[in-house]
Amino acid sequence: MSYENACAALNLDMPPVIPRTEYSAEFHWPLIEAVTGASGLQESDNPTRSAASRKFIEAWDYAFVWSTLISSDEFGQYRTRMGHALYMAGGEDWDAIISSPFVSPESVLAFRPLECLPRVDKVRTRERFERHYRENCLNFPTTVNMTGIYVTCISGLIDLFGWDLLLEAHGDDPARMGELTDEYCSWLLPYFEALAEANTPIVMVHDDLVWSSGAIFRPEWYRRYVFPNYRRLITPLREAGEKVLFTADGNYTMFVDDIAACGVSGFVLEPWTDMDYVAEKYGKTHVIVGNADTRILLSGSKYDIECEVRRCIDIGRDCPGFILAVGNHIPPNTPVESALYYDECYRRLRAR
């Protein structure tokens, strides 16, 4: 049912039940053990874990598996290492290395992406996208699958320069940072053109352009330098007939209209972004994915969890492209009983 319902939702052809997807729950080993009957996953090898994750995704009836291909790995030597906090249960994602090829705000502003970053081979990149999409389809046969780009604009600048130097450089000279943003997106454009040429009907475009409190930079700066580049990047995808889902962490409520005008097919939302507003204005024309609050699963009561599921479903019930999800992620420290009760509430309430 998940595949058929997901296809219906992505095509705005209202399915009889509300589909759902999740992020990171497929790496929550105690939860997976509770759902699938597997055991010892924390100490298991990767093939065993992967098989259990696939079984869990099928059992929890994911509509799609969120996935992108193009990341900061494309930058070669020009990548700032900012370390990584502990997230995975086994601590394998911990990274204490902090380093950067940039030494000052001026070194950031003087950077020339078209001269310094690796040249993009569009033919090879198209093949990479298609291979990635096929592998996802093979690994997750019961869901809709996708490929996509993670480092679309602001996320790319963050991974290139790191937060500190990016903010300092922008503060020193917003206009030069805007010109640098334009050039970065010119370097990135061949990736989007290759994606448009690929046989990949659903694509994910990711860009963390805001914080949980809202805009990082002045709104007028985004409207001069970010959203025109979004339109330039997304246009080839739409002209090729691909459905473009857009993901951003944080609160991008103030930019929803700007992003919609760039041609996206749908929005993936964290709890910070106002889903009421998105549903009221775009609920009949766009896919909406979200936006149950993960903090309620972490520390709320059963009553709180049911209220949160009802909130999301009440907003999305009349939206043909609504897909429920917990944003941002169901992390490994989520109590198993809370995650299971969330699933119970979803199944009880999902019928339209």
N, C-alpha and C positions, 0 to 999 in steps of 0.2 A: 504493500500500500504506500510506503514512503515515497517510492520513485514516482508513482502516478500522481499522488497528491502534490509532491514538490513540483512536478512539471506543470500541473494545473495552476498552482500558485504563481510560479514564475511567468506563466503566460496570462496571468490575471483572469483565469477561468476558475472561479471560486470552487475549491474542492469541498466535499461534504464534511470533512474534518480539517481542523487547523493543523498543518504540518509543524514540525519543530526540528531544530538542529541545536547542537551544543559545541562548545570549544573547551578542550582540555579534559573533559570528563573521560575521554577514551585513554587518558594516562593516569587516572585515579584508580590505582590498582586495588585497594580494598573495595571500592564501589564496583569495579568490574568483577571481582571475585563474588560479591554478593549477588550480582545480576546473572552471571554466567555459570557459577559453580566451580570456576577455576580456583587454583590455590597456589601459593608461593610465588606470585607474579613479581613481587619486589626483588626476588633473588633470581628470577628466570632470565634466560637468554632472550635476545631481541626477537628471533622468530616466534618464540612461544608468546611473548608479549604482544607482538603484532597480530597473531592469530586471535588472541583473547580480545584485543581492541576491536578487531573486525566483528567478532561475535557480539560484542557489546553494542557497537554502532547499529547492527542489525536488530538487536533486541530492543534498543531504545528508539528505533525507527527514525533515524536521522533523515531529514529531507535532503541535505547536501553536506559534504565535508568541505569546510573552508580551506582554501589552498591557494598559494601564490608560488611563483617560481623565481622571479627576478628580485634579488635582494642586494645588499651592500657587498656581497661577494663579487659583483661585477666591477667594483671600483679598483681592483688591483691593490696597489700600494697606498692609494689615497683613501684610507679608512681610519677613522678614529675609534680606538677601543675604549669603551666606557665601562668595562666590567659588566657583570650580570649578578643580580641578587639571587638568593636561593629561592627557587620556585618548585622544582620537581621534588617528589618525595624522597628520592635517593640522593639528592644534592648534585646530580651530574651536570646541572646547568650553571653551577657556581663558577664565576670567572672573576678573578681579582686583578687581571691585567688591565692597566690603564695606560694608553699611549696614543700619540697623535703625530702625524706628519706635519701638522700646522703648529706654529709657535706663537702667533699673535693675531689679533683681529685684522691687521693689515695683510698678513699672509693669507688669510681667508679671502679678503676682498680682492686680492691680486690673483687668486686662483682662476684658471681658465679651463673649464671642463672639456671643451671641444679639443683643446690642445693636449691635455694631460690624461684624461681618462681613456681607457681602451676603446678602440674603434669597434663599432657594432657591425657584425656580419649578419645582415637581415635573413639571408637564406638559412644559415646555421641556426639562428635564433628562432625562426619559424619552426624548424625541425625540433628544436628543444621544447618549444611550447607544445607541439603535437605529441611528442614522446611523453612529456609530463602529464598531459591530459589522458593519454591512453593508459599510462601506468596507474593513475588515479581510478580510472574506470575499472581496471583489472582488480585493484586492491579493494575497491568499495562498490561492488556490483549492484547493491540494493539502493544506492543513492544517486542523485544528480551530482555530477562532478564538474570540475572547473580547473583553470589555471589562471595565472594573473601576475600582477606587478605590485610589489610591496613598497618600493622606494619612489613613489610617484612624484613628489615635489618636496614638501617640507620634511617628510621622513627621510628622503635622500640627503637633504642638507644636514639633518641631524646626524646621520650615520657618517657623512663625510667629515664634518667639522667638530662634532660633539656639542653638547648643550652650551657650555660656557663660552667657547669662542664664537659660536653662531650668534648667541644673544649679544655678546660684546660687539661683534662686527656689525650686526644690524643696528645696534644702538649708536655706533659711531657714524654710520652712513647708510641709512635705509635705501637711498636711491641706488647706490652701488650694489647693495645686497639684492635689490630688485633686478638689476642688470645681470648679476650672477645667477639669480634664479631663472631668468629667461634663458641664459646660456646652458644651464644645467638641463632644463627641459628640452632644449634643442638637441643636446646630446642624447637624452632619453627617448626622443621621438621615434627613432628607428625601432626601438623595442615595441612600441605601440603599433607601428606600421607592420612589423613582423607578426604581432599578435593578431592584427586585423586580417592578415593573409592566411593565418593558421585555421585549421578545421577544429575550432574550439568554440562551441555555441554559447557557453556561459563563461564570463571572465570576471575576476575580482580585481578591482582597483583599490589599493589601500593607500591612505595618507593620513598620518596623525598630525593634522593641521592645527589642533587646539589642545588646551589643557582641560582638566575637569572643571575649572572655573570659567572656561571660555577661550576667547582669542588670545594667542600669544603676542601677536603684533597688532597694530592699529587696523581696524577693519578696512580702511581705505587702501592700505598697503596690499592686503589680500586681493581687493577688487581691481587693483592695477596690475599686480604681478602674478598672483596665484590662479585666479579663476580664468583669465584669458588663456593661461597655459593648460589648465584642465580641458577647456574647450578644444584647444589645438590637439591635445593628446587623445581625447576621447572620440573626436569626430571620425577618425578612420575606423574605429571599432563599430560605431553606430552605422556608418555607411556600409560596412561589411555585414550588417544584420546581426551582430552579436549583442547579447544582453549583458549590460554592464552593471554589476553590483558595486556599490561604493561603501567602503568601511573606513571609519575613523574612530579612534578612542576619544574619550573626553566629551565635552559639551559643544556640539556644533549647531545648536538650534539657530543661532543668529545667521548661519550661513546655509541653512537648508535650501532656501530659495535660490541662492547663487549656485549651489551644487546641482540642483535640479535643472537649472538653465544651461548647464554644461552638457546635458544629454544623458545622464545616468538613468538606468532602468529601475534602480532600487537602492534603498538605504539600509545599511547594517548599523544598529544603534546600541551604544552603551546606555545604562540607566540615566546618565547625565543629560542626554539629549531628550527633548520633550516629544515623546511619541504621540501624545494627544495632538500636538500641532501638526506633526508629519501626517498622521492619519486623517485629520480634518481636511488638509489641503491636498494631499497626494494619495490618499487611501484608495481611490478608484483608478489611479493611473500608474502607480509605482508599487514595486515590491517593498515590503517593510519587514525587517528581521530584527527581533528584539522583544523587549529590553528589560527582562526581569533582573532585579538587583541581586547580584551575587552575595552582597553583604547580608541579605536576609537569610539566605541559605546557610551562611557561615555562623550566624549568631541568633537568628530569629526562632520563634516558636512555630509549632505546626499551624497555629492560627495565622501568624504573620506570613508564612509561606503560602498558605491557601489564598490569603488576601492579595498577595503579590501576583500569583498566577491569575486570579480573577481580574485584577487590574489590567494586565496585559491582554487577556482574552477579550475582556469587555471592550477595550479600545480597538482590537484588531478583528473582531468577529465579522463586521460588515465590510472589511477590506479584502478583496479577492486575492491579493498577493501577500497576505500576512503570514509570517512564519515565526513561531515563538522560539526564543532562545534566551538563555541566561547570559547577560553581558556584565562584565567582561570575564568570561570563563567560569568553569566549576573547578577550582584549584584543588590540589590533593589534600589540603587541610580542611576541606568541607566535610562536616560530619556525614557519614554514610547514611544514617537514618534520615537526615534532612534532605539529602539528594533523592533518596528513595521516596520520601513523602512528596517532594516536588514532582517526581515522575507520576506518582499516584494521582495527584491533583490535576496534572496535565491530562492524563488519560480520562479522568472523570469529566473534565470540562471541555475537551477539545471538539466535541461534535457541535456542528452549527445547527 
